[in-house]
Amino acid sequence: MTRLDRISERLNLKEFQLKALLDVTKAINNNLGTAELLQLYESIMQEQLGITRLMLFKRVQGWERILAFGTTPSETELDAEHLFGQFTDISLIDIQGLSGFDLAVPVFHREQPLALLLVGDIDEESQRMSPTVKHLNFIQTLTNLIVVAMENKRMGKLALQQERDRRELELAAEMQGMLIPNELPNDDLLECAAWYQPHRQVGGDYYDVIRQDKDRVVLCVADVSGKGIAASLLVSNFQATLRALVQYAEGETLESMVHDLNHKVFSNARGERFITLFIAECDLRSRTIKYVNAGHNAPILTTGSSARELTEGGIGLGMMPALPFLKSGTAELPRGCTLLCYTDGLVEQEDAHEEPFGTAHLLAALRDFSSTGALAVNTAITGKFEAHRSGRPYLDDIALLTCKFK
């Protein structure tokens, strides 16, 4: 071959390589899908370069073979994780079972292993220069370009999905904020104060104070099993059902109301989730309370130096199609007494020594601050709680409702 022929061949080779890279770049800029990019890559490798055997592995969470041709069934079952540990740079292959492949080309992205290419030669009978060797740098560049483009596409989709999820969580948190009462009673008969802290942006705890008239009020605290959006959706539906029953179901007893709520929760959750509930009808004139505790942490009613837990009720709502038993309890509401309701996220929160917050701080706050008012009780409890938590993550959703009967 003359010098002119060699120069001409090199020019033709560069022209081919530049055209191929331009085609791939256009495909990437036109946002072609992964399948189309791989099809273009295969065409260049197989039809234009004459590569007869190829396997390309890509790593997402584990290694996955995304392209192969000219291979045997045994070769397609390779352990890419093991292979990548052997090839940290372009290397000749000398491994039993891979005799049909000549070179391994690892691909790194941001110093992390991203892909592994195994390539075989043209037929041994051909006397031409091996396309694997002849185009080695080009093959490496082309593979990097294709694989990194696929990874960027995947990361872009992931980022877009994460942004959608974030926005959906924000909207869910805004919607859930509408479920929590903005204003609580604070008059000559009743003062209420509350604190709500979801484990994530949305939660499955709920409290409410529903005024039926000046002298009658319904109090409730509920806790959906589980956390997150699924729990928040169930509690949203639960709130709508509860408010409808309280405001529009005339003549319905507290017990029948709880049975109706159980049926609704079981229908919506299909037995996969349940709700613990404390619900009470308070008559502020006769100074009495009638309540049902459906598997919930027992609220504490304090009168002077005495404290009583309100435990009468039954199992959590939604555990069974029909409640097997249900009892209601009653109590007197003397002037100055305080009722403290909470969910388990409050008392189960652990400190740095894995000790739960417990109920001792609740009783101490009721003893020391209930004469001052419901807000003072809550402020004392949340202060002690945050000191106990000491910056550790919240373990669960938290709801706290304190009511002082004047």
Secondary structure by P-SEA (a helix, b strand, c coil): ccaaaaaaaaaaaaaaaaaaaaaaaaaaaacccaaaaaaaaaaaaccccccccbbbbbbcccccccccccccccccccaaaaaaaaccccccccccccccccbbbbbbccccccbbbbbbbcccccccccccccaaaaaaaaaaaaaaaaaaaaaaaaaaaaaaaaaaaaaaaaaaaaaccccccccccccccbbbbbcccccccbbbbbbccccbbbbbccccccccaaaaaaaaaaaaaaaaaacccccccaaaaaaaaaaaaaaaacccbbbbbbbbbbcccccbbbbbbccccbbbbbcccbbbbbccccccccccccccbbbbbbbbbccbbbbbbbccccccccccccccccaaaaaaaaaccccccaaaaaaaaaaaaaaaaccccccbbbbbbbbbcc
